């Protein structure tokens, strides 16, 4: 077992501002949510905190058909929201407090903000004061008498991580995670002081106050009832151990509504606070993160969307409506009139791009797995559906796509797909699968090349090009599809995750090394002839004639490759979302931008003769040291932008040994010291993954 022995060290990078050269945006579609983390309801509108995608405003006047009518992309990560008058107050993560004017729900406007010193996670407003649960920086008290210029008037550094806050009378109640409930006297806002605390057995995630009681969502220890008739001496009088992980709590009369993460909504009677009793539940399809009740309707922020439940019969809550978005947009493919995208929650979506300035969704097919890539050939779409293998979808009627066949790679994960003639080539965790799709209704495996972690694939003529473990380009002879065999290898200087082949050259998207150009005229001896180190994290690539189009993490880049030995950037557009994938139709580029689809006119870049210059920024897993090591090793990595990230250790059989980091982290350099004294001697793989499935792999050797 590997034990994490030291804290992460942070070095912040400056945020990138939007800019462009030679490329202009002509259209876009979707405002997909990162996550539904919190919700409040006023009148006919629900205001949803959606993480990195900001504030979403949903019209709930028709509870059976909620619809998004407006959104505001906040500076940081929208974690919690409350309303006061015509203003929405948002706890915006590392950007502090954000004030949004929602007098016109269809066009919310920035009204003001205050950069709190910590990580704003919860917010409450009483009169002209705003109380912010600010993570490690405790409770912050702000004067919002002028919403355009909030100013801090007082603070109290609570122990632990201040996540949520509730105010009742002259006391503020703070849910402080591992440090439980903190009771703070706010009679004098300029000098808040703690008067008592109650250390709950779990992690205090949320808090609600009603009468003489405080109700605490205590994560893995359910809901705790704490009597606060004397705020100086809080004491637990009852609890209910929920089946899931209690994230949020709301009190309505004698009922307590708990968003219980993986176990949905739980309805608990607290008529006798000493014996809370569950009287009803509804298992939401996602992860219940927040809950609010207005009359007979209950609104649940269910991570993937908003669920509306009728709770007039508390014993049988019934869903009456919902609003969800397709999720992250991973990859994109195009033909003349349509764009095909695959999303994390919504499978395959078909977009009409006959008018590039006004793209519109015309059809979709929700695949059974988690769609990660798509290829189009004739009247069929071939979807790499991650843990559900290959799905073949008939798109002859774009408004009604339907699955006609599939091939399941069993326990493995299909990452990418390429189609050539009658064969489909799947890049899978366990190797390259060659599937005969001459009969789309009955795909059959005809060949297999086994190697660990194949992340990308491209086909040209009698050869298939795959990226193995992110660091190795392997050339596979597929002249006999039943017996694919490796004939050449090229070790990339950095992790590469996508491949395009044109003529005698192979173009690699290397995360921290930009565009790499490899001569494959002799497939047995591929060698690099040129490169262009993009400013961002190069993750996807497509070649069309003399130009290469690159999804460069936070930008779309156009690179002239007329001279493969000297690629030069001639245009770019810094996209509003993380640019995952690109596809070309004539002069237009369709970009999968994580939460939306962007369409760009690149014609202005094609006549440029002078290269564009940038200041480089990156996403990378740095070399571990010492390596080889005995008992301890230092692992470091850089994030170009704030992102969810995981760092895991695998053995060479692909088995997970330990997850060392998993969660949201700010941009910058991070370091951690790993104590591996209990690890068996041998070679291991460090795998760094961000929220857009960008992966980097490093090798470490443990000596005994």
Secondary structure by P-SEA (a helix, b strand, c coil): cccccbbbbbbbbcccccccccccccccccccccccccccccccbbbbbcccccbbbbbcccccbbbbccccccccccccccccccbbbbccccccbbbbbcccccbbbbccccccccccccccccccbbbbbcccccbbbbbcccccbbbbcccccccccccbbbbcccbbbbbcccccbbbbbcccccbbbbccccccccccccccccccbbbbccccccbbbbbcccccbbbbccccccccccccccccccbbbbbcccccbbbbbcccccbbbbccccccccccccccccccbbbbccccbbbbbbcccccbbbbccccccccccccccccccbbbbbcccccbbbbbcccccbbbbccccccccccccccccccbbbbccccccbbbbbcccccbbbbcccccccccccccccccccbbbbbccccbbbbbcccccbbbbcbbbbbcccccccccccbbbbbccccbbbbbbcccccbbbbcbbbbbccccccccccccbbbbbcccccbbbbbcccccbbbbccccccccccccccccccbbbbbcccbbbbbbcccccbbbbccccccccccccccccccbbbbbcccbbbbbbccccccccbbbbbbccccccccccccccccbbbbbbccccccbbbbbbbccccccccccccccccccbbbbbbbcccccbbbbbbbbbccccbbbbbbbbbcc
